[in-house]
Amino acid sequence: MAARDASNQSPAISSPRILLVIGKALANLVTVTLRHSNYDTKDVTSEGEVRRAVSEWQPDIALIDIDEHGDLFDALGGGMAKGKIPILAFTRKRDTAVKLRAFENGADDIVEVPFTLDEVVARPFALIRRSRGVTTPIVPKIRLGGQIEVDLIEQTVKLAGGKALELTPIQQTLLYLLAANAGEVLTREALLASIWGTAFQIESNVVDRHIRELRVKLGDDWRTPRYIETVPGRGYRFKADANGETALAADN
């Protein structure tokens, strides 16, 4: 097979800008996930902030949680507006009508929550390449909270130096969400809103139940936790590593 002509490849760009119209806890997870590549991110949730960011910051793409902020499509310049930025929508709903309405409002693609990390990397990559004609390098392995290794290519999640974990999609998202906010207390309400959405009617102990199951798979004792702490009366916190790192670090 003949080698590809380099002139036909998409040019690289240093740091495409991604605007996140997503609640803080989930936005932190998306921001950390996007460090599998090389992006600048900004998260906003009010109409004024969205309009200013679109006008002044000039993002290359927008990611929006349509379950919580679906009324902000217009602020992003949705619909058939000339020169609009690509929009990737997030939803926890499996309702076809919801998805069709999102496309009518200007969404170019949709990701269902809970999601796998490769979707949050691949979808923006494809939209930016298609709309801007540029690509960014992919970092296959990253670490969350300094303790969890995520391999995008092998589709594995490992504790530092350990074996791959067998996690359900919700357990995986819950672990990522906690680790992406390492050192910060996440209330049950914040976890519910991020993973299940505020519009869902679910059993009151669903977060606690999934935390218990996740701890079993992590080999974590709630009385002397290595990873997930219970903060009485408040919620849960992922422990930062021994160096106090709470951000993602690339595994070179």
LUMBATI-631544 format. One line per field, with one value per residue: residue number from 1; x, z, y of N, C-alpha, C in turn; residue in one letter. Coordinates in Angstrom, 3 decimals, always signed. Atoms other than C-alpha are relative to their C-alpha. Layout:
num <- (NUM,...)
n.x <- (X,...)
n.z <- (Z,...)
n.y <- (Y,...)
ca.x <- (X,...)
ca.z <- (Z,...)
ca.y <- (Y,...)
c.x <- (X,...)
c.z <- (Z,...)
c.y <- (Y,...)
residuo <- (A,...)
//
This chain:
num <- (1,2,3,4,5,6,7,8,9,10,11,12,13,14,15,16,17,18,19,20,21,22,23,24,25,26,27,28,29,30,31,32,33,34,35,36,37,38,39,40,41,42,43,44,45,46,47,48,49,50,51,52,53,54,55,56,57,58,59,60,61,62,63,64,65,66,67,68,69,70,71,72,73,74,75,76,77,78,79,80,81,82,83,84,85,86,87,88,89,90,91,92,93,94,95,96,97,98,99,100,101,102,103,104,105,106,107,108,109,110,111,112,113,114,115,116,117,118,119,120,121,122,123,124,125,126,127,128,129,130,131,132,133,134,135,136,137,138,139,140,141,142,143,144,145,146,147,148,149,150,151,152,153,154,155,156,157,158,159,160,161,162,163,164,165,166,167,168,169,170,171,172,173,174,175,176,177,178,179,180,181,182,183,184,185,186,187,188,189,190,191,192,193,194,195,196,197,198,199,200,201,202,203,204,205,206,207,208,209,210,211,212,213,214,215,216,217,218,219,220,221,222,223,224,225,226,227,228,229,230,231,232,233,234,235,236,237,238,239,240,241,242,243,244,245,246,247,248,249,250,251,252)
n.x <- (+0.848,-0.799,+0.080,+0.909,-0.593,+0.200,+0.722,+1.435,+0.434,+0.495,-1.048,+0.176,+0.219,-0.528,+1.012,+1.371,+0.766,+1.268,+0.867,+0.826,+1.218,+0.215,-0.192,-1.405,-0.590,-0.120,-0.933,-1.350,-0.269,-0.205,-1.275,-1.064,+0.034,-0.515,-1.459,-0.485,-0.469,-0.564,+1.042,+0.308,+1.425,+0.622,+1.361,+0.960,+1.351,+1.045,+0.132,-0.951,-1.348,-0.101,-0.091,-1.309,-1.039,+0.087,-0.432,-1.349,-0.955,+0.107,-0.313,+0.079,+1.103,+0.676,+0.629,+1.098,+0.874,+1.323,+0.971,-0.053,-0.208,+0.490,+0.524,-1.106,-0.373,+0.003,-1.179,-1.143,+0.170,+0.434,+0.835,-0.681,-0.742,-1.175,-1.267,+0.140,-0.984,+0.571,+0.544,+0.137,+0.976,-0.003,+1.311,+0.158,+1.268,-0.068,+1.198,-0.318,+0.534,-0.948,-1.179,+0.390,+0.154,-1.351,-0.532,+0.722,-0.481,-1.354,-1.028,-0.604,-0.198,+0.546,-0.619,+0.860,-0.594,-1.461,-0.726,-1.365,-0.893,-0.379,+0.986,-0.249,-1.210,+0.163,+1.021,-0.542,-1.082,+0.592,+0.707,-0.981,-0.678,+0.924,+0.410,-1.155,-1.054,-1.215,-0.001,-0.873,-0.555,+0.707,-0.807,+0.787,+0.093,-0.022,+0.277,+0.954,-0.279,-1.307,+0.071,+0.757,-0.501,+1.006,-0.589,+1.069,-0.104,+0.293,+1.289,-0.183,-0.143,-0.804,-0.591,-1.440,-0.750,+0.878,+0.634,+1.134,+1.237,+1.210,+0.992,+1.151,-0.099,+0.305,-1.105,-1.137,+0.265,-0.042,-1.405,-0.638,+0.545,-0.636,-1.436,-0.211,+0.208,-0.736,-0.222,+1.219,+1.165,+1.145,+1.210,+0.826,+0.797,-0.868,-0.228,+1.257,+0.231,-1.004,+0.111,+1.387,+0.782,+0.965,+1.376,+0.277,+0.507,-0.689,-0.006,-0.797,-1.305,-0.699,-1.412,-0.662,-0.090,-1.065,-1.276,-0.344,-0.428,-1.267,-1.033,-0.328,-0.872,-1.265,-0.612,-0.081,+0.725,+0.569,-0.492,-1.353,-0.017,-1.161,+0.447,+1.252,+0.358,+1.321,-0.045,+1.321,+0.901,-0.305,-0.061,-1.170,-1.194,-1.098,-1.220,-1.122,-1.123,-0.910,-0.616,+1.027,+0.456,+1.430,+0.234,-0.425,-1.379,-0.235,-0.914,-0.879)
n.z <- (+0.000,+0.088,-1.173,+0.157,+0.245,-1.194,+0.349,-0.028,-1.368,-0.657,-0.768,-1.452,-0.628,-1.347,-1.048,+0.336,-1.164,-0.195,-0.982,-0.704,-0.620,-0.795,-1.427,-0.388,-0.270,+1.266,+0.835,-0.422,+0.579,+1.436,+0.169,-0.237,+1.104,+1.202,-0.053,+0.896,+1.157,-0.370,+0.161,-1.027,-0.315,-0.858,-0.317,-0.324,-0.079,+0.119,+1.359,+0.209,+0.099,+1.269,+1.097,-0.063,+0.380,+1.449,+0.677,-0.330,-0.085,+1.324,-0.059,+1.227,-0.161,-1.291,-0.564,-0.828,-0.703,+0.397,-1.053,-0.980,+0.612,+1.370,+0.398,+0.399,+1.402,+0.746,-0.392,+0.715,+1.435,+0.532,+1.199,+1.285,+0.035,+0.861,-0.703,-1.393,-0.442,-0.180,-1.339,-0.451,-1.092,-0.972,-0.593,-0.744,+0.456,+1.177,+0.747,+1.359,+0.207,-0.609,+0.876,+1.229,-0.333,-0.148,+1.348,+0.567,-0.658,+0.440,-0.368,+1.104,-0.460,-1.343,-0.857,-1.117,-1.324,-0.138,+1.247,-0.099,+0.242,+1.404,+0.704,-0.289,+0.742,+1.440,+0.630,+0.282,+0.976,+1.331,+0.350,+0.266,+1.263,+1.115,+0.125,+0.045,+0.813,-0.802,-0.917,-1.160,-0.361,-1.030,-1.051,-0.327,-1.432,-0.942,-1.374,-0.710,-1.420,-0.254,-0.452,+0.910,+1.370,+1.026,+1.313,+0.970,+1.104,-0.501,-0.688,-1.340,-1.150,-0.992,-1.123,+0.214,-0.134,-0.197,+1.159,+0.547,-0.764,+0.759,-0.490,+0.838,+0.473,-1.069,-0.949,+0.626,+0.015,-1.390,-0.390,+0.715,-0.502,-1.293,+0.184,+0.702,-1.002,-1.157,-1.066,-0.197,-0.414,+0.915,-0.698,+0.703,+0.984,+1.140,+0.715,+0.657,+1.118,+1.040,+0.655,+0.296,+0.359,-1.014,+0.417,-0.187,-1.279,-0.310,-1.426,-0.740,-0.400,+1.180,-0.049,-1.029,+0.471,+1.006,-0.685,-0.679,+1.005,+0.549,-1.022,+0.030,+1.150,-0.260,-1.182,-0.898,-1.263,-0.297,-1.294,+0.237,+1.461,+0.771,+1.178,-0.137,-1.381,-0.326,-0.814,-0.637,+0.163,+1.186,+1.220,+0.219,+0.511,+0.454,-0.651,+0.862,-0.259,-1.069,+0.349,-0.002,+1.354,+0.228,+1.444,+0.822,+0.458,+1.153,-0.228,+1.189)
n.y <- (-1.194,-1.225,-0.868,-1.140,-1.316,-0.830,-1.228,+0.269,+0.174,-1.205,-0.655,+0.023,-1.294,+0.159,+0.143,-0.408,-0.452,+0.703,-0.642,+0.975,-0.528,+1.201,-0.218,-0.006,+1.315,+0.722,-0.766,+0.384,+1.310,-0.165,-0.705,+0.969,+0.965,-0.638,-0.028,+1.053,-0.753,-1.294,-1.003,-0.986,+0.090,-1.004,+0.440,-1.064,+0.571,-1.011,-0.516,-1.087,+0.569,+0.713,-0.975,-0.654,+0.956,+0.212,-1.220,-0.447,+1.113,+0.611,+1.438,+0.790,+0.938,-0.109,+1.195,-0.499,+0.936,-0.479,+0.291,-1.078,-1.319,+0.035,-1.307,-0.873,+0.237,-1.258,-0.773,+0.579,-0.217,+1.290,+0.026,-0.093,-1.262,+0.040,-0.027,+0.432,+0.972,+1.339,+0.221,+1.382,-0.011,+1.088,+0.261,+1.251,+0.560,+0.886,-0.369,-0.434,-1.354,-0.936,-0.087,-0.687,-1.413,-0.549,-0.214,-1.142,-1.215,-0.326,+0.977,+0.752,+1.367,+0.199,+1.009,+0.383,+0.128,+0.010,+0.198,+0.497,-1.132,-0.101,-0.824,-1.412,-0.360,+0.205,-0.839,-1.334,+0.152,+0.107,-1.231,-1.059,+0.337,-0.226,-1.395,-0.903,+0.591,+0.166,+1.132,-0.123,+1.307,+0.746,+0.615,+1.199,+0.300,-1.106,+0.403,-0.840,-0.076,+0.558,+1.391,+0.847,-0.075,+0.255,+0.259,-0.233,+0.956,+1.341,-0.060,+0.541,-0.885,+0.710,-0.700,-0.107,+1.240,+1.151,+0.603,-0.742,+0.102,+0.341,-0.948,-0.317,-1.389,-0.959,+0.041,-0.660,-1.434,-0.455,-0.040,-1.106,-1.258,-0.246,-0.203,-1.271,-1.044,+0.503,-0.968,-0.781,+0.775,-0.015,+0.402,+0.978,-0.754,-0.307,+1.253,+0.339,-0.916,+0.214,+1.307,+0.381,-1.177,-0.427,+0.300,+1.418,+0.468,+1.246,+0.292,-0.973,+0.511,+0.508,-0.395,+0.798,+1.393,+0.093,-0.234,+1.253,+0.978,-0.479,+0.245,+1.424,+0.252,-0.685,+0.576,-1.150,+0.137,-1.314,-0.484,-0.523,-0.018,-0.450,-0.742,-0.757,-0.320,-0.522,-1.218,+0.058,-1.131,-0.796,+0.790,+0.841,-0.695,+0.850,-0.460,-0.336,+0.898,-0.413,-1.275,-1.026,-0.284,+0.213,-0.109,+1.114,-0.081,+0.858,+1.112,+0.010)
ca.x <- (+0.000,+1.376,+2.181,-0.369,+0.523,+1.052,-0.440,-3.822,-3.882,-5.747,-3.429,-2.826,-3.990,-2.517,-5.575,-9.094,-11.596,-14.510,-17.340,-19.100,-22.696,-22.807,-23.155,-19.890,-19.351,-20.050,-18.142,-15.069,-15.377,-15.697,-12.741,-10.566,-11.663,-10.763,-7.177,-6.932,-6.328,-5.242,-8.151,-8.871,-12.195,-14.511,-17.691,-20.691,-24.345,-26.170,-27.462,-25.316,-22.164,-22.896,-23.431,-20.266,-18.201,-19.465,-18.788,-15.508,-13.877,-15.010,-15.103,-14.617,-17.379,-19.945,-21.033,-24.429,-26.410,-29.848,-31.614,-30.529,-29.715,-31.700,-33.085,-29.631,-29.510,-30.402,-27.576,-25.190,-26.535,-28.326,-30.673,-29.582,-27.668,-24.954,-21.482,-22.786,-20.382,-20.858,-22.929,-22.613,-25.608,-25.641,-28.832,-29.771,-33.015,-33.500,-36.535,-36.313,-38.505,-36.005,-33.148,-35.040,-35.912,-32.237,-31.264,-33.985,-32.580,-29.109,-27.336,-24.920,-24.449,-25.727,-24.056,-26.102,-25.239,-23.752,-21.141,-17.836,-14.812,-13.998,-17.277,-16.355,-12.993,-14.080,-17.217,-15.589,-12.539,-14.752,-16.864,-13.841,-12.102,-15.215,-16.076,-12.608,-10.491,-8.060,-7.082,-5.485,-3.201,-4.729,-3.143,-4.240,-3.476,-4.287,-4.551,-7.443,-6.780,-3.256,-4.518,-6.713,-5.271,-7.635,-6.526,-8.698,-7.426,-7.585,-10.848,-9.522,-9.643,-6.977,-5.987,-2.328,-0.276,-3.312,-5.504,-8.302,-11.593,-14.860,-17.247,-20.756,-21.252,-22.828,-20.087,-17.467,-19.112,-19.533,-15.853,-14.724,-17.005,-15.612,-11.997,-12.348,-13.439,-10.818,-10.534,-13.986,-17.127,-19.876,-23.326,-25.786,-27.857,-24.899,-24.197,-27.871,-28.120,-24.903,-25.618,-29.402,-30.672,-32.999,-36.073,-35.757,-37.759,-35.483,-35.114,-33.603,-30.700,-29.505,-26.261,-25.405,-26.110,-23.833,-21.119,-21.256,-20.966,-18.140,-16.227,-16.433,-14.834,-12.166,-11.445,-12.158,-13.166,-15.541,-14.114,-10.533,-10.991,-8.122,-10.251,-13.814,-14.550,-17.977,-18.370,-21.197,-24.161,-22.625,-21.780,-18.698,-15.148,-12.457,-9.163,-6.326,-3.100,-0.187,+1.188,-2.119,-2.771,-6.394,-5.960,-5.386,-1.805,-0.754,+0.948,+3.907)
ca.z <- (+0.000,-0.955,+1.837,+2.427,+1.064,+4.129,+2.233,+2.276,+6.050,+8.263,+9.757,+13.496,+15.714,+19.136,+21.327,+19.857,+22.195,+23.618,+25.413,+28.058,+28.873,+31.594,+35.407,+37.325,+38.535,+35.116,+33.384,+35.464,+34.301,+30.655,+31.025,+32.498,+29.789,+27.067,+28.312,+26.271,+23.605,+23.606,+24.157,+25.995,+27.832,+29.473,+31.369,+31.625,+32.472,+32.123,+28.951,+29.408,+29.975,+26.922,+24.642,+25.886,+25.484,+21.937,+20.990,+22.791,+23.384,+19.992,+20.719,+17.983,+19.388,+22.188,+24.423,+26.071,+28.660,+27.070,+30.077,+32.284,+29.831,+26.695,+26.731,+25.820,+22.230,+20.894,+22.882,+21.104,+17.718,+17.115,+14.334,+10.836,+11.804,+9.293,+10.567,+13.789,+15.870,+15.979,+18.968,+20.774,+23.036,+26.206,+27.456,+29.977,+28.119,+25.610,+24.106,+20.311,+20.407,+22.741,+20.373,+17.274,+19.006,+19.865,+16.224,+15.188,+17.687,+16.201,+17.696,+15.332,+17.441,+20.717,+23.565,+26.107,+29.819,+31.346,+28.610,+27.925,+27.820,+24.218,+23.129,+24.821,+23.037,+19.628,+19.022,+19.481,+17.539,+14.580,+14.722,+14.901,+12.085,+9.913,+10.688,+11.078,+9.068,+11.946,+14.202,+17.624,+18.912,+21.096,+24.422,+24.876,+28.610,+31.347,+35.130,+37.150,+40.661,+40.310,+41.117,+38.280,+34.866,+31.908,+28.617,+25.820,+23.211,+25.304,+26.950,+30.414,+33.827,+36.371,+39.844,+39.988,+39.322,+39.521,+37.229,+35.020,+36.803,+35.592,+35.975,+34.713,+32.699,+35.716,+38.076,+35.614,+35.234,+38.998,+39.567,+36.882,+38.247,+41.763,+40.575,+38.243,+41.290,+43.616,+46.965,+46.599,+48.340,+45.874,+47.401,+46.571,+44.795,+42.608,+41.727,+40.967,+38.756,+36.879,+36.129,+36.265,+35.847,+38.043,+35.998,+36.814,+39.592,+41.111,+44.457,+47.153,+47.932,+44.367,+44.888,+48.121,+46.516,+43.544,+45.844,+47.892,+44.762,+43.420,+46.695,+46.517,+43.068,+44.232,+47.289,+49.347,+53.035,+53.913,+57.444,+56.224,+52.572,+50.131,+47.380,+48.252,+51.557,+53.064,+54.401,+56.963,+56.233,+52.971,+50.444,+49.008,+48.194,+46.130,+48.009,+46.264,+45.911,+48.317,+46.416,+46.694,+42.955,+42.022,+38.281,+35.481,+34.516,+31.122,+31.162,+28.845)
ca.y <- (+0.000,+3.413,+5.819,+8.592,+11.974,+14.165,+17.099,+15.354,+15.012,+17.447,+20.074,+19.960,+22.786,+23.477,+23.978,+24.056,+25.730,+23.776,+25.557,+23.451,+24.390,+21.759,+21.723,+22.040,+18.450,+16.899,+19.710,+18.804,+15.199,+16.244,+18.638,+15.893,+13.444,+15.938,+15.854,+12.677,+15.317,+18.964,+21.360,+24.575,+24.418,+26.926,+26.029,+28.375,+27.826,+31.160,+32.797,+35.897,+33.842,+31.691,+34.702,+36.421,+33.253,+32.678,+36.306,+36.945,+33.546,+32.182,+28.426,+25.848,+23.622,+23.642,+20.748,+21.251,+19.290,+19.558,+17.988,+20.893,+23.700,+22.946,+26.500,+27.854,+26.546,+29.997,+31.588,+29.220,+30.302,+27.004,+26.016,+26.950,+30.086,+30.875,+30.046,+28.476,+26.451,+22.665,+21.521,+18.185,+17.506,+15.376,+13.708,+11.052,+10.331,+7.523,+9.274,+9.604,+12.739,+14.434,+13.642,+14.777,+18.052,+18.539,+18.092,+20.553,+23.059,+22.822,+19.804,+18.067,+14.939,+13.447,+11.533,+9.578,+9.814,+7.709,+7.650,+5.947,+8.239,+7.377,+9.008,+12.292,+12.210,+10.920,+13.003,+16.458,+15.232,+14.313,+17.492,+19.797,+17.952,+18.157,+21.791,+23.334,+20.905,+20.383,+17.505,+17.218,+14.449,+11.740,+10.704,+7.054,+6.775,+9.251,+9.145,+10.474,+11.711,+10.334,+6.818,+5.552,+4.734,+4.968,+3.421,+4.766,+2.317,-0.866,+0.292,-0.540,+1.127,+0.171,+1.177,+2.210,-0.910,-3.194,-5.235,-3.951,-3.265,-4.791,-1.854,-1.217,+2.010,+3.742,+2.557,+3.760,+7.169,+7.490,+6.658,+9.115,+11.812,+11.456,+11.213,+14.211,+16.228,+14.679,+16.433,+18.012,+16.798,+15.857,+15.766,+13.014,+15.672,+16.669,+13.039,+12.395,+15.482,+14.661,+10.993,+10.571,+14.158,+16.175,+15.223,+11.518,+9.888,+7.246,+5.547,+7.731,+5.393,+4.842,+6.804,+4.988,+1.625,+2.299,+3.668,+0.443,-1.702,+0.449,+0.183,-3.609,-3.594,-1.127,-3.276,-0.171,-0.345,+2.493,+2.641,+3.198,+4.195,+4.481,+6.023,+7.081,+8.809,+9.326,+12.859,+12.571,+14.793,+16.034,+13.329,+11.611,+12.650,+10.953,+11.118,+12.913,+10.939,+11.229,+14.221,+16.050,+15.857,+16.301,+16.772,+14.338,+13.525,+12.165,+8.783,+9.097)
c.x <- (+0.884,-0.187,-0.932,+0.794,-0.312,-0.804,-1.501,-0.530,-0.460,+1.116,-0.286,-0.221,+0.337,-1.097,-1.358,-0.768,-1.349,-0.769,-0.929,-1.179,-0.577,+0.229,+1.411,+0.601,+0.211,+0.955,+1.442,+0.384,+0.286,+1.343,+1.177,+0.083,+0.632,+1.514,+0.610,+0.493,+0.453,-1.018,+0.056,-1.503,-0.435,-1.410,-0.850,-1.391,-1.116,-0.011,+1.016,+1.417,+0.196,+0.188,+1.360,+1.114,+0.009,+0.559,+1.475,+1.043,+0.067,+0.393,-0.128,-1.166,-0.618,-0.582,-1.058,-0.809,-1.429,-1.066,-0.087,+0.060,-0.460,-0.548,+1.092,+0.488,+0.104,+1.226,+1.256,-0.066,-0.415,-0.831,+0.839,+0.786,+1.276,+1.269,-0.076,+1.092,-0.665,-0.440,-0.145,-0.878,+0.154,-1.413,+0.019,-1.245,+0.200,-1.150,+0.388,-0.485,+0.939,+1.201,-0.330,-0.154,+1.362,+0.624,-0.686,+0.504,+1.443,+1.083,+0.507,+0.217,-0.495,+0.758,-0.965,+0.819,-0.699,+0.675,+1.331,+0.928,+0.372,-1.004,+0.291,+1.280,-0.271,-0.986,+0.502,+1.121,-0.563,-0.681,+0.968,+0.741,-0.896,-0.297,+1.166,+1.143,+1.301,-0.148,+0.924,+0.542,-0.796,+1.021,-0.762,-0.196,+0.069,-0.240,-0.958,+0.328,+1.337,-0.010,-0.682,+0.514,-1.105,+0.709,-1.115,-0.006,-0.402,-1.349,+0.087,+0.123,+0.743,+0.322,+1.507,+0.686,-0.845,-0.576,-1.186,-1.257,-1.163,-1.140,-1.165,+0.150,-0.276,+1.110,+1.220,-0.187,+0.067,+1.439,+0.715,-0.442,+0.644,+1.480,+0.313,-0.178,+0.734,+0.279,-1.215,-1.152,-1.098,-1.215,-0.739,-0.815,+0.825,+0.268,-1.258,-0.219,+0.954,-0.243,-1.421,-0.866,-1.066,-1.435,-0.382,-0.504,+0.633,+0.025,+1.029,+1.405,+0.849,+1.484,+0.757,+0.196,+1.131,+1.368,+0.448,+0.546,+1.344,+1.137,+0.413,+0.984,+1.365,+0.769,+0.168,-0.862,-0.512,+0.501,+1.398,+0.222,+1.329,-0.434,-1.218,-0.350,-1.471,+0.181,-1.376,-0.807,+0.227,+0.007,+1.254,+1.144,+1.030,+1.294,+1.075,+1.158,+0.942,+0.655,-1.012,-0.535,-1.496,-0.329,+0.497,+1.446,+0.182,+1.005,+0.869,+0.757)
c.z <- (+0.000,+1.243,-0.283,-0.241,+1.189,-0.298,+0.047,+1.411,+0.590,+0.794,+1.488,+0.508,+1.475,+1.026,-0.460,+1.273,+0.058,+1.129,+0.612,+0.663,+0.821,+1.468,+0.442,+0.176,-1.290,-0.943,+0.362,-0.580,-1.491,-0.272,+0.180,-1.149,-1.261,+0.038,-0.649,-1.295,+0.504,-0.280,+1.126,+0.258,+0.895,+0.286,+0.495,+0.028,-0.068,-1.421,-0.286,-0.174,-1.333,-1.145,-0.008,-0.454,-1.506,-0.749,+0.215,-0.012,-1.316,-0.004,-1.360,+0.028,+1.367,+0.384,+0.979,+0.602,-0.256,+1.036,+0.988,-0.638,-1.455,-0.499,-0.500,-1.425,-0.772,+0.321,-0.692,-1.496,-0.687,-1.259,-1.265,-0.129,-0.816,+0.848,+1.444,+0.346,+0.121,+1.449,+0.252,+1.237,+0.883,+0.552,+0.731,-0.472,-1.253,-0.956,-1.374,-0.252,+0.574,-0.919,-1.298,+0.235,+0.151,-1.367,-0.673,+0.574,-0.348,+0.395,-1.239,+0.356,+1.443,+0.707,+1.146,+1.276,+0.729,-1.309,+0.277,-0.422,-1.473,-0.794,+0.177,-0.682,-1.500,-0.644,-0.251,-1.041,-1.418,-0.426,-0.324,-1.303,-1.189,-0.211,-0.176,-0.840,+0.751,+0.913,+1.179,+0.349,+1.128,+0.983,+0.476,+1.490,+0.827,+1.399,+0.619,+1.484,+0.373,+0.302,-0.981,-1.422,-0.970,-1.340,-1.032,-1.102,+0.447,+0.713,+1.391,+1.030,+1.067,+1.170,-0.205,+0.255,+0.135,-1.289,-0.456,+0.820,-0.927,+0.551,-0.967,-0.495,+1.096,+1.041,-0.548,+0.014,+1.399,+0.486,-0.665,+0.565,+1.335,-0.172,-0.698,+0.932,+1.297,+1.002,+0.296,+0.413,-1.057,+0.758,-0.797,-1.084,-1.250,-0.832,-0.742,-1.242,-1.150,-0.783,-0.426,-0.420,+1.025,-0.352,+0.266,+1.408,+0.275,+1.502,+0.719,+0.317,-1.182,+0.021,+0.993,-0.462,-1.013,+0.615,+0.699,-0.993,-0.597,+0.981,+0.031,-1.123,+0.156,+1.149,+1.090,+1.241,+0.412,+1.327,-0.115,-1.514,-0.593,-1.122,+0.279,+1.479,+0.093,+0.896,+0.641,-0.168,-1.252,-1.281,-0.054,-0.596,-0.416,+0.564,-1.038,+0.322,+1.030,-0.265,-0.048,-1.373,-0.099,-1.472,-0.714,-0.414,-1.161,+0.349,-1.230,-0.113)
c.y <- (+1.244,+0.841,+1.168,+1.261,+0.896,+1.242,-0.195,-0.170,+1.320,+0.641,-0.068,+1.411,-0.165,-0.261,+0.512,+0.309,-0.684,+0.669,-1.054,+0.700,-1.158,+0.353,-0.316,-1.384,-0.786,+0.716,-0.335,-1.353,+0.113,+0.681,-0.951,-1.002,+0.587,+0.178,-1.229,+0.641,+1.370,+1.104,+1.030,-0.094,+1.151,-0.478,+1.164,-0.609,+1.045,+0.562,+1.094,-0.513,-0.710,+0.981,+0.699,-0.941,-0.244,+1.203,+0.311,-1.116,-0.772,-1.483,-0.673,-0.972,+0.239,-1.350,+0.481,-1.140,+0.457,-0.333,+1.160,+1.390,+0.048,+1.323,+0.937,-0.267,+1.310,+0.836,-0.516,+0.274,-1.275,+0.123,+0.051,+1.307,-0.149,+0.066,-0.460,-1.013,-1.367,-0.187,-1.497,+0.003,-1.234,-0.171,-1.332,-0.749,-0.837,+0.268,+0.546,+1.421,+1.050,+0.203,+0.726,+1.494,+0.671,+0.269,+1.192,+1.321,+0.345,-0.966,-0.725,-1.459,-0.080,-1.116,-0.293,-0.136,-1.153,-0.366,-0.691,+1.132,+0.146,+0.828,+1.481,+0.477,-0.028,+0.960,+1.423,-0.036,-0.002,+1.292,+1.127,-0.265,+0.313,+1.485,+0.959,-0.539,-0.196,-1.219,+0.306,-1.380,-0.643,-0.596,-1.230,-0.229,+1.277,-0.548,+1.005,-0.024,-0.591,-1.482,-0.949,+0.204,-0.390,-0.151,+0.063,-1.056,-1.406,-0.080,-0.641,+1.115,-0.784,+0.911,-0.034,-1.335,-1.246,-0.539,+0.844,-0.259,-0.346,+0.861,+0.127,+1.440,+1.028,+0.018,+0.737,+1.518,+0.583,+0.117,+1.172,+1.346,+0.369,+0.327,+1.316,+1.189,-0.360,+1.112,+0.856,-0.917,+0.168,-0.510,-1.068,+0.689,+0.314,-1.246,-0.442,+0.857,-0.288,-1.284,-0.321,+1.190,+0.322,-0.360,-1.457,-0.293,-1.363,-0.195,+0.861,-0.487,-0.455,+0.362,-0.865,-1.451,-0.164,+0.257,-1.284,-1.028,+0.386,-0.258,-1.471,-0.284,+0.683,-0.655,+1.040,-0.235,+1.373,+0.572,+0.598,+0.068,+0.479,+0.942,+0.883,+0.169,+0.383,+1.213,+0.127,+1.283,+0.821,-0.838,-0.841,+0.813,-1.048,+0.562,+0.311,-0.927,+0.602,+1.336,+1.136,+0.332,-0.274,+0.066,-1.247,+0.210,-0.954,-1.076,-0.129,-1.311)
residuo <- (M,A,A,R,D,A,S,N,Q,S,P,A,I,S,S,P,R,I,L,L,V,I,G,K,A,L,A,N,L,V,T,V,T,L,R,H,S,N,Y,D,T,K,D,V,T,S,E,G,E,V,R,R,A,V,S,E,W,Q,P,D,I,A,L,I,D,I,D,E,H,G,D,L,F,D,A,L,G,G,G,M,A,K,G,K,I,P,I,L,A,F,T,R,K,R,D,T,A,V,K,L,R,A,F,E,N,G,A,D,D,I,V,E,V,P,F,T,L,D,E,V,V,A,R,P,F,A,L,I,R,R,S,R,G,V,T,T,P,I,V,P,K,I,R,L,G,G,Q,I,E,V,D,L,I,E,Q,T,V,K,L,A,G,G,K,A,L,E,L,T,P,I,Q,Q,T,L,L,Y,L,L,A,A,N,A,G,E,V,L,T,R,E,A,L,L,A,S,I,W,G,T,A,F,Q,I,E,S,N,V,V,D,R,H,I,R,E,L,R,V,K,L,G,D,D,W,R,T,P,R,Y,I,E,T,V,P,G,R,G,Y,R,F,K,A,D,A,N,G,E,T,A,L,A,A,D,N)
//
